[in-house]
Amino acid sequence: LLFDETDTNGQTALAVGSSVTLNFAPEGTASGDVKLTGTAIVTGKSINSSFDGLVEASISIQGSGGLTTTTY
């Protein structure tokens, strides 16, 4: 993902050890499409940049339970 240091409720809140809620939309987000929701723990985070590129962040997570299936 592209790093944004001003996103204090999103990217910068993803500290190692934090619990996060994940929402997956394998079909899209239209009414009736499948939505998968679960919880995970942030296990790693790195921020990289190149001389002429954008700042990028990488976050590793470990699921902490099963996924719940609902619809939008």
C-alpha positions in Angstrom: 0.0 0.0 0.0 1.1 3.6 -0.5 2.1 5.1 2.9 0.2 8.2 4.1 1.6 9.5 7.4 -1.5 11.7 7.8 -3.8 8.7 8.0 -3.8 8.4 11.8 -6.9 6.3 12.0 -5.7 3.8 9.4 -2.2 3.1 8.4 -0.3 4.7 11.3 -2.7 3.0 13.8 -1.6 -0.4 12.5 1.1 -1.0 15.1 2.7 -4.4 15.6 0.5 -6.3 18.1 -2.7 -4.3 17.2 -5.9 -6.2 16.5 -7.6 -5.3 13.2 -10.9 -6.2 11.6 -10.6 -7.3 8.0 -13.4 -7.1 5.4 -13.1 -9.0 2.1 -15.3 -8.4 -0.9 -14.5 -11.2 -3.3 -17.5 -10.4 -5.5 -17.6 -6.7 -5.1 -19.7 -4.5 -2.8 -23.1 -4.4 -4.6 -26.2 -5.4 -2.7 -26.3 -9.2 -2.3 -22.5 -9.7 -2.9 -20.6 -11.9 -0.4 -18.7 -10.2 2.4 -16.2 -12.0 4.6 -15.2 -10.5 7.9 -12.6 -11.6 10.4 -10.0 -10.4 13.0 -6.2 -10.5 12.8 -3.2 -9.4 14.7 -0.5 -7.2 13.0 2.7 -9.2 13.2 5.0 -6.9 11.1 5.2 -3.6 9.4 7.8 -1.9 7.2 8.0 1.4 5.3 10.2 1.7 2.3 11.0 4.4 -0.3 13.2 4.7 -3.3 15.1 7.8 -4.6 12.5 8.5 -7.2 9.4 6.6 -6.1 6.5 6.8 -3.7 6.8 5.7 0.0 5.3 2.2 0.4 4.3 0.3 3.5 4.0 -3.4 3.9 1.9 -5.0 6.8 2.0 -8.6 7.9 -1.0 -10.1 9.7 -2.0 -13.4 11.4 -5.7 -14.4 11.4 -7.1 -14.9 14.9 -10.3 -16.9 14.2 -12.6 -17.9 11.4 -14.2 -15.7 8.8 -17.9 -14.7 9.1 -19.8 -14.8 5.8 -22.6 -12.2 5.2 -23.8 -10.1 2.3 -23.7 -6.5 1.4 
